Amino acid sequence: NSKKLAMFLPEESKRGGERAITTKEVQRMLSITGTKRAKAIIHLFSATGSRPEALCNLKIKHMGQMPDDCKSLILYANSTHELVTFLHQEASHAIDEYFDERTKRGEYLKGESYVIGRETFIVNVNKPRPVTINSLESSLSHVMKRAGISRLKTGNRYDLAICGGFRKRFDTIMKINPNISYAIAEMMMDHKIRMEGHYFKPSKEQLFDEYNKAISELTVDDSERLKIKTEQQSKKISELEVKTARIDDLERRMRIMEKSKEN
C-alpha cells in the first residue's frame, strides 16, 4: 500500500535555488566586470529571464528594433517553444556596445552570427558555433564570486541559482505588477497555461505594451530607471494634456451649438 508506506517517509527538506537575485546584486556584478561580453550576458539574463539554452542559440537575425531604443528577440526559433521577448533600453545599449567591440576585433557580424559569441582568438565566419550552457554559467559564476555575492549551499543546491536567480527576478517583477497580463507574463517565461498556447495569440506590439509596463523595474542602473520613469511620466502628462485639449474643444463646440439653438 503505497499511500500508507509514504506516511512513514521523513518530511522532505527544503530545496535550494529558491532565492531570486536582487537588483542591487546585479548592479554589483556589472560594476566589477570589465568585459563588454560579460555585461551583455548579464543584461540578457536580467532583461529577459530566459533559460541559458535559449540564449545559446540566439542569432542576430532573431533580433529586431522596437520603439524607444528597445529590441525584440525570438527565442527557440522554429521550435514548438518559440516565443517573443524584449530588451529594454539599457540592455539594448549593452548589446550594441558588445557588437561594436566584436566588429572592431575583425569579426564580420551577419544574420547567422550568434548574439553571444565564443571566447576565442580565431573566429570562423563561415561556421559560427553557439556558446555552451556551461560557458554561460561559468561566466556568471565567476562574476558573482568577484562581486562577493553569497550563495548558501543546502544539500546539493545553492539558495541562489546562477541562471535561475535571474529568471526568478524577471518572473517576480512581471507577476507583482497588477497591470501586466498574467497570461503574457507566463508566455514570456515559456510556461504553458492550459489551452492558452493554442488560442491566445497576441501580436508583437501587444506583447511589447505589457513588457513596457515592467521596464522601469527591470532596468538595473538607478539613474537609467529614474530617466525611464521621468520619460514615462512626461508621456502620460502629454497624453493628458491632449485629452484635456480635446475635452475643452468639445465643450467649446457644445456651447456654440447651444447658443445657435437659442438664437
C-alpha positions in Angstrom: 0.0 0.0 0.0 2.0 3.0 -1.3 -0.1 5.6 0.5 0.4 4.0 3.9 4.1 3.4 3.3 4.5 7.1 2.2 3.3 8.1 5.7 6.4 6.6 7.2 8.8 8.6 5.0 10.5 11.6 6.5 9.3 15.1 5.5 11.1 16.4 2.5 13.7 19.1 3.3 13.6 22.5 1.7 15.3 22.5 -1.7 17.9 25.1 -2.7 17.7 27.6 -5.6 14.7 29.4 -4.1 16.1 32.9 -4.0 15.8 35.5 -6.8 18.9 37.7 -7.4 18.3 41.3 -6.4 18.7 44.4 -8.5 21.5 45.6 -6.1 23.4 42.3 -6.7 23.1 42.7 -10.4 24.4 46.3 -10.1 27.4 44.9 -8.2 28.1 42.3 -10.9 28.0 45.0 -13.6 30.3 47.3 -11.6 33.1 44.8 -11.2 33.2 43.2 -14.6 35.3 44.9 -17.2 34.4 43.0 -20.3 31.5 44.0 -22.6 30.8 40.3 -23.3 30.1 39.6 -19.6 28.0 42.8 -19.3 25.9 41.7 -22.4 25.3 38.3 -20.9 24.2 39.8 -17.5 21.8 42.2 -19.3 20.4 39.5 -21.5 19.5 37.3 -18.5 18.2 40.2 -16.3 16.1 41.7 -19.1 14.5 38.5 -20.4 14.6 36.0 -17.6 15.4 33.4 -20.2 16.8 29.9 -19.8 20.5 29.6 -20.8 19.8 27.2 -23.7 17.5 29.8 -25.3 20.3 32.4 -25.3 22.9 30.0 -26.5 21.2 29.5 -29.9 20.0 33.1 -30.2 21.2 34.6 -33.6 21.4 38.2 -34.8 18.7 37.5 -37.3 16.3 36.8 -34.4 16.6 40.4 -33.2 14.5 43.3 -34.2 14.1 47.0 -33.4 11.3 48.3 -31.2 10.2 51.8 -30.1 12.3 53.7 -27.5 15.6 52.0 -28.5 14.3 48.6 -27.3 14.8 45.3 -29.1 12.7 42.3 -29.8 14.1 38.7 -29.5 12.7 35.5 -30.9 13.8 32.6 -28.6 13.6 29.0 -29.5 13.1 30.0 -33.2 11.4 27.4 -35.4 10.5 25.1 -32.5 7.4 24.4 -30.5 8.7 26.6 -27.7 9.2 29.7 -30.0 8.4 32.9 -28.1 8.9 36.7 -28.4 10.5 38.7 -25.7 12.3 42.1 -25.5 15.3 44.0 -24.3 14.8 47.4 -22.6 17.0 50.4 -23.5 19.8 49.7 -21.0 20.2 46.1 -22.2 20.0 47.1 -25.9 22.8 49.6 -25.4 25.0 46.9 -23.7 24.4 44.5 -26.7 25.2 47.3 -29.2 28.5 48.0 -27.4 29.3 44.3 -27.4 28.7 44.1 -31.1 30.8 47.1 -31.8 33.7 45.5 -29.9 33.4 42.3 -31.9 33.4 44.2 -35.1 36.5 46.2 -34.2 38.2 42.9 -33.4 37.7 41.9 -37.0 34.6 39.7 -36.7 32.1 40.0 -39.5 28.7 40.0 -37.9 25.8 38.8 -40.1 22.3 37.3 -39.5 23.7 33.8 -38.9 26.1 35.1 -36.2 25.3 34.2 -32.6 24.4 37.1 -30.3 26.7 35.7 -27.6 30.0 34.8 -29.3 32.5 32.3 -28.2 35.6 33.5 -26.4 38.2 32.5 -29.0 41.0 34.2 -30.9 40.1 32.6 -34.2 36.5 33.2 -35.4 35.3 31.0 -38.3 32.9 33.3 -40.2 31.6 30.5 -42.4 30.9 28.2 -39.5 29.8 30.2 -36.4 29.3 28.0 -33.4 27.0 28.7 -30.4 28.3 29.2 -26.9 27.7 26.4 -24.5 25.5 26.4 -21.4 28.5 25.6 -19.2 30.3 28.6 -20.6 27.4 31.0 -19.8 27.1 29.6 -16.3 30.9 29.8 -15.8 30.9 33.4 -16.9 28.1 34.4 -14.5 29.6 32.3 -11.6 33.0 34.0 -12.0 31.4 37.5 -11.9 29.2 36.5 -8.9 32.3 35.4 -6.9 34.2 38.6 -7.8 31.2 40.7 -6.8 31.0 39.0 -3.4 27.5 37.7 -3.8 27.0 35.0 -1.2 25.4 31.7 -2.2 24.5 29.4 0.7 24.5 25.7 -0.1 21.6 23.5 1.0 22.2 19.8 0.2 23.4 19.7 -3.3 22.0 23.1 -4.3 22.7 26.7 -3.6 20.0 29.1 -2.4 20.8 31.3 -5.4 20.9 29.5 -8.8 23.4 31.0 -11.2 20.9 31.4 -14.1 17.7 30.6 -12.3 18.1 33.6 -10.0 17.8 36.0 -12.9 14.8 34.0 -14.1 13.1 34.3 -10.7 13.8 38.1 -10.6 12.2 38.6 -14.0 9.1 36.5 -13.2 8.6 38.3 -9.8 8.8 41.7 -11.4 6.3 40.7 -14.1 3.8 39.0 -11.8 3.9 41.6 -9.0 2.7 44.3 -11.4 -1.1 44.2 -11.3 -1.3 46.0 -14.7 0.5 43.2 -16.6 -1.4 40.4 -18.1 -0.7 37.1 -16.2 -1.1 35.1 -19.4 1.5 37.2 -21.3 3.9 37.0 -18.3 3.6 33.3 -18.4 4.2 33.3 -22.2 7.5 35.3 -21.8 8.6 32.7 -19.2 7.8 29.9 -21.6 5.2 28.5 -19.3 2.1 26.7 -20.5 -1.4 27.6 -19.2 -3.9 25.0 -20.2 -5.2 25.9 -23.7 -3.8 29.4 -23.8 -1.0 28.3 -26.1 -3.5 27.2 -28.7 -5.9 30.1 -28.7 -4.2 33.1 -27.1 -2.1 34.7 -29.9 -1.2 38.4 -29.0 0.7 40.4 -31.6 4.3 41.6 -31.0 3.1 45.1 -30.3 0.6 43.8 -27.7 3.4 41.8 -26.0 5.7 44.9 -26.0 2.9 47.0 -24.4 2.9 44.6 -21.5 6.7 44.3 -21.3 6.9 48.1 -21.4 5.0 48.3 -18.1 7.8 46.5 -16.3 10.8 48.2 -18.0 11.4 50.7 -15.1 11.7 47.8 -12.6 13.7 45.5 -14.9 16.3 48.3 -15.6 19.3 47.7 -13.4 21.0 51.2 -13.2 19.3 53.6 -10.8 19.9 56.6 -13.0 18.6 54.8 -16.0 15.5 53.8 -14.1 14.9 57.3 -13.0 15.3 58.5 -16.5 12.8 56.0 -17.8 10.3 56.9 -15.1 10.6 60.6 -15.9 10.1 59.9 -19.6 7.0 57.7 -18.9 5.6 60.4 -16.6 6.2 63.1 -19.3 4.5 60.9 -21.8 1.5 60.5 -19.6 1.3 64.2 -18.9 1.4 64.9 -22.7 -1.4 62.4 -23.3 -3.5 64.0 -20.5 -2.8 67.5 -22.0 -4.0 66.2 -25.4 -7.2 64.7 -23.8 -7.8 67.9 -21.9 -7.5 70.0 -25.0 -10.0 67.7 -26.8 -12.4 68.0 -23.9 -12.1 71.8 -23.9 -12.6 71.8 -27.7 -15.8 69.7 -27.4 -17.1 71.9 -24.6 -16.5 74.9 -26.7 -18.4 73.4 -29.6 -21.2 72.4 -27.4 -21.6 76.0 -26.1 -21.6 77.3 -29.7 -24.3 74.8 -30.6 -26.4 75.7 -27.6 -26.1 79.4 -28.5 -27.1 78.8 -32.1 -30.2 76.8 -30.9 -31.2 79.7 -28.6 -30.9 82.2 -31.5 
